[in-house]
Every structure is written in structure tokens, then in C-alpha cells.
């Protein structure tokens, strides 16, 4: 059965273009133009993924997302305006799987939807025993990390951070998401810890000058790029892709986490 995608946007040209591109790629597509209709459609049709514009009439997109997360884990990719960084962070913290900024390319949106679907309820159960990214291999069962065949020694917190990122490969992991899963609920605002540990991981596993595995999403968080996703955060590159839509380190060392929260996504 083809994955079913619900497109929620009040701009008809965007809805038509997104729906047409989804259908051309074999997806079943539903479309609605308001927050109220989106909530009703998710309940009635149980889509496999929702593409949700935040600037909706009536019930706004963030409120739609907040209500959805009280009763469903359906993957959600949000559409945002260029200057709405705060809304992006809020949406991700509320449980969105990813975001695309208007104007956006068709290839980028399709790639984000595919990643969201892989991490949704419809994905295969469990997690791969080994995750590969370039020269790096992460054996999750053995808790062993190698680069070009040589073992890389990581501290417990470095490994935990890498594990959370790698098991959410392709997804944008917000600062709060990573901090709460690696250090605990009381560290949700301590983003300086992440800068230290991501820098350490890049020195050991990546190119600090031009990272290809551990990518920074400015003001948002980080994205791990596994082999199956290719470069640039797993996005396809298409020449002339159609565009749609409108216009210091801390002085002390961060604490090592003593806990062991189970890995999970949004």
C-alpha cells in the first residue's frame, strides 16, 4: 500500500504542486486548507505523514501540532516562513519531525518526507545493528565505533550523544531534544554542552573544517548524515529544482551524564 500523505496549506498553488509531486512519486495524497480540517483529516484518514504549514487560518499550525501530539505520533514535516526561526524551534520541540523553509525546492521537501516516513510508525521495527557514515561505523549492540577500520575511543557522554544522533539519522535533532536525552531533563537550556561534545566528535569522526557527518542547523540543532542519505543532510540535488512558497566555549568542562535514557525520536 502506498504511503498516505496529508498536505495542510491554505495556498492553492503550493497545495497543487506538492500534491502533484507526491502522486508522481507513488504517494497517496490528501489535501486540506485549515487547522480544523487537518485535525479532522488525521483522525478520519490516519495518514502516514503530515506536511503542515504553520501559517494557517483558524487553528494555527503550532496549535494543530500540539493537539496532534496529545494522541498520535504521525510524522509531521512543517512548512515555515524564512524569518520564523522561533516557530521552527517551537515546532520541533512540540514534536515535528523536520521543517522546510519557504520558498523550498521539490527535491528537498520529498527528501524530508521520506526521512520522516522512515522514522514513523510505519517504519520497520527495531534499529539497524550497524550505522555507517563514510569511514565511520557505529555498532550499536557492541557499542563500538570505528573510523577507517580503527577503533575510536569515546567517553560515555560522547558515545551517548553519537548514539542519539545516529539512531535519528537524517532528522534535525534540536538542542533541547539532545540535551534532555543525553544529560537529562534539567539540562534543556545548556546548549554550550552540545558545542563542546559535538566539537569533540567532529575531531574524532569528521572533518571539523567541513563537516559531512555531523551537520549544524544554525539556531536549531544538529543532523547526522548516514550513508543511505548521501550528502547535504540527505537531500537530493536536482538542477533547477522547482521552488515553491513565499518569501564561545564554556570555561568549565560539561558534566558526564551518569544516566542512560533509552534512545528515541520525537
Secondary structure, 3 states (H helix, E strand, C coil): CCCEEEEECCCHHHHHHHHHHHHHCCCEEEEECCHHHHHHHHHHHCCCEEEEECCCCCCCHHHHHHHHCCCCCCEEEEEECCCCHHHHHHHHHHCCCEEEECCEEHHHHHHHHHHHHHCCCCCCCCCCCEEEECCEEEECCCCEEEECCEECCCCHHHHHHHHHHHHCCCCEEEHHHHHHHHCCHHHCCCHHHHHHHHHHHHHHHCCCCCCCCEEEECCCEEEECCHHHCCHHHCCCCCCCCEECCCCCCCCCCCCCCCCCCCCCC
